[in-house]
Amino acid sequence: MMATKYKHTTIFLARHGECQGNREERFRGQIDYPLNERGLEQARDLGKAIIPFSPSAIYSSPLLRARQTASEIADACSKNEVMIHEGLNNIYFSSWEGRLKSEIAFEYPHEWNIWLTSPERLALPGAETLAEIQQRSFAALKELVVKHEGTTFVLVSHRTVLKPLIAACLGIPVPYFWKIHMDTASYSVLIYDPKRGYGLFCLNQTSHLKKVVTEWV
């Protein structure tokens, strides 16, 4: 009996390259940091790593650090266009945006402890929650899987988007955030099969990077 062939869709989840907000250990949120010199190098290396997979489309968060990373991938893969999707935008951190993490730890010890242990419960005044990010990013992914069924495409975003998205795809309950690790300019690979749903085939691939910079908090 012949094995049944499944028409699966491959999704590359790429985290943007390093920006100064990463280097200075700040909460970035939706502040529009550009890539720094190392981040640009990381993005170029990421683009080269994705060439063999011939993506049909590249989508990006609207923030500059993600768009610059996506642009390097597009150039490497000879794609003419990077499409912006608001569903991939980073979390809005309200009054924490641009602040040093050390300052937040000192001024808001209770909230900082929540961030370190179960950030899914963090609810800052005026800010988005990880549950809200998960809902909008998963909706975006489902829309794009339908649009690009049976092909390979790339999403370039942020760790506070990609971690909740992976958790939604795999049905990982809270707390999940610190159980999933994603370095700057890493890529992870999801496969969507219409009969089996989502499967994680690769997480936090960094072998293409000359230097891996790990962010722990």
C-alpha atoms as one frame of an Amber mdcrd trajectory, in Angstrom:
protein
   0.000   0.000   0.000   1.344   3.452  -0.908   1.930   5.870   1.935  -0.395
   8.859   1.898   1.348  12.109   0.964   0.453  15.050   3.165   0.450  18.543
   1.771   2.173  20.331   4.626   3.118  23.970   5.091   6.492  25.015   6.520
   6.786  28.163   8.648  10.141  29.683   9.592   9.879  31.764  12.770  12.816
  34.172  12.840  13.686  36.480  15.693  15.163  39.826  14.628  18.868  40.552
  14.982  20.397  42.420  17.888  19.573  46.084  18.513  20.940  48.510  21.067
  17.958  47.856  23.320  19.073  44.228  23.524  22.667  45.210  24.195  21.682
  47.643  26.962  19.209  45.181  28.541  16.138  47.379  28.136  12.490  46.485
  27.686  12.083  47.233  23.983   8.373  46.804  23.393   7.256  48.857  20.413
  10.120  51.377  20.564  11.544  51.382  17.043  15.178  50.417  17.606  17.213
  49.757  14.439  19.626  46.842  14.252  23.103  47.582  15.555  26.251  46.498
  13.710  26.190  43.005  15.173  22.469  42.720  14.459  22.985  43.549  10.795
  25.681  40.882  10.555  23.376  38.409  12.287  20.561  39.238   9.872  22.809
  38.661   6.847  23.907  35.298   8.261  20.268  34.397   8.941  19.342  35.225
   5.363  22.076  32.950   4.012  20.857  30.112   6.255  17.331  30.316   4.829
  18.372  30.382   1.142  18.206  26.559   0.678  14.566  26.490   1.798  13.345
  28.840  -0.975  10.578  30.659   0.924   7.594  31.779  -1.116   6.942  34.836
   1.079   8.493  36.828   3.909   6.421  38.630   6.532   7.643  41.036   9.190
   6.610  42.924  12.267   6.267  46.639  11.430   9.161  47.546  13.745  12.437
  48.551  12.099  14.651  45.892  13.698  12.369  43.178  12.332  11.960  44.849
   8.931  15.732  45.182   8.529  16.169  41.510   9.405  13.423  40.506   6.974
  15.006  42.647   4.272  18.304  40.787   4.604  16.454  37.480   4.310  14.574
  38.754   1.264  17.790  39.930  -0.413  19.508  36.605   0.239  16.518  34.629
  -1.069  15.965  36.905  -4.093  12.518  37.977  -2.960  11.356  41.403  -4.080
   9.017  42.174  -1.217   8.736  42.003   2.554   5.120  42.135   3.670   4.293
  43.854   6.955   1.756  42.210   9.254   0.494  44.000  12.374  -0.219  40.643
  13.992   3.556  40.182  14.311   4.171  43.478  16.114   5.967  43.319  19.454
   4.147  43.555  22.762   3.314  47.068  23.960   4.926  47.459  27.405   3.493
  50.880  28.251   5.584  52.699  30.904   8.271  49.978  30.884   9.263  50.614
  27.270  12.838  51.808  26.893  13.559  51.311  30.611  16.583  49.376  31.836
  15.617  46.031  33.309  17.756  46.810  36.343  15.669  49.952  36.957  12.416
  48.021  36.655  13.700  45.369  39.067  14.455  48.084  41.643  11.317  50.192
  41.207   8.773  47.412  40.664  10.019  44.370  42.625   6.622  42.629  42.705
   5.977  43.017  38.978   9.598  42.149  38.200   9.229  38.881  40.103   6.128
  38.084  38.034   8.145  38.775  34.870  10.879  36.393  36.051   8.547  33.566
  37.082   5.247  33.717  35.205   5.125  36.668  32.782   1.852  35.333  31.396
   0.265  36.853  34.551   1.858  40.281  34.110  -0.750  43.000  33.552   0.727
  46.503  33.472  -1.616  49.513  33.236  -2.174  50.335  29.577   0.063  47.508
  28.343  -0.718  44.413  26.321  -0.652  40.999  27.967   0.978  37.886  26.601
  -2.491  36.355  26.234  -3.476  39.196  23.916  -0.239  38.794  21.945  -0.840
  35.071  21.656  -4.351  35.613  20.330  -3.374  38.115  17.633  -0.216  36.302
  16.504  -1.994  32.929  16.266  -4.803  34.537  14.257  -2.173  35.992  11.902
  -0.470  32.624  11.492  -3.719  30.792  10.716  -4.540  33.420   8.082  -1.125
  33.052   6.422  -1.155  29.244   6.531  -4.373  29.312   4.491  -2.895  31.866
   2.092   0.377  29.954   1.587  -0.849  26.379   1.949   1.699  23.796   0.864
   4.618  26.241   0.652   7.373  27.583   2.894   7.204  31.111   4.287   9.017
  33.213   6.882   7.742  35.280   9.804  10.187  37.768  11.339   9.146  38.975
  14.755  10.087  39.259  18.448  10.504  36.783  21.275   7.410  38.067  23.121
   5.436  37.231  19.971   7.132  34.030  18.833   7.143  32.278  22.213   3.377
  32.708  22.797   2.801  31.729  19.162   4.708  28.461  19.533   2.845  27.734
  22.767  -0.481  28.277  20.989   0.491  26.017  18.088   1.610  23.189  20.364
  -1.023  23.603  23.057   1.533  24.357  25.790  -0.297  25.669  28.873   0.879
  28.529  31.060   3.469  29.072  32.330   5.286  28.496  29.026   7.300  31.676
  28.388  10.585  30.731  30.057  10.343  27.129  28.870  10.946  28.274  25.275
  14.217  29.988  24.368  14.897  32.070  21.269  18.127  34.003  20.669  18.429
  37.046  18.422  18.601  36.090  14.719  17.718  32.476  15.488  15.126  30.573
  13.532  12.650  27.892  14.508  10.563  25.745  12.163   6.912  24.782  12.426
   5.199  22.340  10.094   1.453  22.556   9.604  -0.341  19.470   8.388  -4.112
  19.689   7.822  -4.646  16.285   9.460  -2.156  16.569  12.323  -2.018  20.271
  13.055   1.237  21.996  14.054   4.525  20.289  14.823   7.798  21.877  15.963
  10.660  20.573  13.842  13.397  22.958  14.975  13.811  25.423  17.863  16.324
  28.258  18.288  18.649  27.252  15.461  21.783  29.419  15.760  24.508  27.405
  13.998  24.592  30.025  11.216  25.640  32.791  13.637  29.296  33.675  14.193
  28.511  34.639  17.802  25.414  33.706  19.762  24.254  36.322  22.257  21.892
  34.897  24.865  19.311  37.007  26.675  18.075  35.428  29.905  15.489  37.909
  31.235
